[in-house]
Amino acid sequence: MGSFRIGTDVFDLEPEEGFEVRRVQPYQASKTYLCPGCNRDLPPGLGHMVAVPFDAPDLRRHWHYGCWQARHRRRPRG
């Protein structure tokens, strides 16, 4: 995994998973999102991660930091 900075944003590339990952700072978080890792809200003002698939940028998902880090340890739902 590699990281690079543009302005104040830090981007992580997850090429083996097919994602670009961006950290959203609390002051940038202006909407409520649903974390796919825990199915709980990410309220405005909460810093979090955004995972954007390389091949489908419209399918980006917003994650809690901890949920993103633990995504490989979770059992699949369903």
Contacts in CASP RR format, 6 or more apart in sequence:
PFRMAT RR
TARGET T0000
AUTHOR 0000-0000-0000
METHOD contacts of the structure
MODEL  1
MGSFRIGTDVFDLEPEEGFEVRRVQPYQASKTYLCPGCNRDLPPGLGHMV
AVPFDAPDLRRHWHYGCWQARHRRRPRG
1 12 0 8 1.000
1 13 0 8 1.000
1 14 0 8 1.000
1 15 0 8 1.000
2 12 0 8 1.000
2 13 0 8 1.000
3 10 0 8 1.000
3 11 0 8 1.000
3 12 0 8 1.000
3 13 0 8 1.000
4 10 0 8 1.000
4 11 0 8 1.000
4 13 0 8 1.000
5 11 0 8 1.000
8 25 0 8 1.000
9 22 0 8 1.000
9 23 0 8 1.000
10 22 0 8 1.000
10 23 0 8 1.000
11 20 0 8 1.000
11 21 0 8 1.000
11 22 0 8 1.000
12 20 0 8 1.000
12 21 0 8 1.000
12 22 0 8 1.000
12 23 0 8 1.000
13 19 0 8 1.000
13 20 0 8 1.000
13 21 0 8 1.000
14 20 0 8 1.000
14 21 0 8 1.000
14 51 0 8 1.000
18 53 0 8 1.000
18 54 0 8 1.000
18 55 0 8 1.000
19 51 0 8 1.000
19 52 0 8 1.000
19 53 0 8 1.000
19 54 0 8 1.000
20 51 0 8 1.000
20 52 0 8 1.000
20 54 0 8 1.000
21 49 0 8 1.000
21 50 0 8 1.000
21 51 0 8 1.000
21 52 0 8 1.000
21 68 0 8 1.000
22 49 0 8 1.000
22 50 0 8 1.000
22 52 0 8 1.000
23 47 0 8 1.000
23 48 0 8 1.000
23 49 0 8 1.000
23 50 0 8 1.000
24 47 0 8 1.000
24 48 0 8 1.000
24 49 0 8 1.000
24 50 0 8 1.000
24 62 0 8 1.000
25 47 0 8 1.000
26 45 0 8 1.000
26 46 0 8 1.000
26 47 0 8 1.000
27 45 0 8 1.000
28 47 0 8 1.000
29 42 0 8 1.000
29 43 0 8 1.000
29 44 0 8 1.000
29 45 0 8 1.000
29 46 0 8 1.000
29 47 0 8 1.000
29 48 0 8 1.000
30 44 0 8 1.000
30 45 0 8 1.000
31 44 0 8 1.000
32 41 0 8 1.000
32 42 0 8 1.000
32 43 0 8 1.000
32 44 0 8 1.000
33 41 0 8 1.000
33 42 0 8 1.000
33 48 0 8 1.000
33 62 0 8 1.000
34 40 0 8 1.000
34 41 0 8 1.000
34 42 0 8 1.000
34 62 0 8 1.000
35 41 0 8 1.000
35 42 0 8 1.000
35 48 0 8 1.000
35 62 0 8 1.000
35 63 0 8 1.000
35 64 0 8 1.000
35 67 0 8 1.000
36 61 0 8 1.000
36 63 0 8 1.000
36 67 0 8 1.000
37 63 0 8 1.000
37 64 0 8 1.000
37 67 0 8 1.000
37 71 0 8 1.000
37 74 0 8 1.000
38 64 0 8 1.000
38 67 0 8 1.000
40 64 0 8 1.000
42 48 0 8 1.000
42 62 0 8 1.000
42 63 0 8 1.000
42 64 0 8 1.000
46 64 0 8 1.000
47 65 0 8 1.000
48 62 0 8 1.000
48 63 0 8 1.000
48 64 0 8 1.000
48 65 0 8 1.000
49 62 0 8 1.000
49 63 0 8 1.000
49 64 0 8 1.000
49 65 0 8 1.000
49 68 0 8 1.000
50 60 0 8 1.000
50 61 0 8 1.000
50 62 0 8 1.000
50 63 0 8 1.000
51 60 0 8 1.000
51 61 0 8 1.000
51 63 0 8 1.000
51 68 0 8 1.000
52 59 0 8 1.000
52 60 0 8 1.000
53 59 0 8 1.000
53 60 0 8 1.000
63 71 0 8 1.000
END
